[in-house]
């Protein structure tokens, strides 16, 4: 059970970080277009 919880936390962190990076790269593109 504890292993499953760690896996969920790890996946959630990965998802959060990747979505944050995607957001930042989108912002960079918008700034380049301005």
Beta strands, then each sheet from edge to edge (+ up, - down):
end
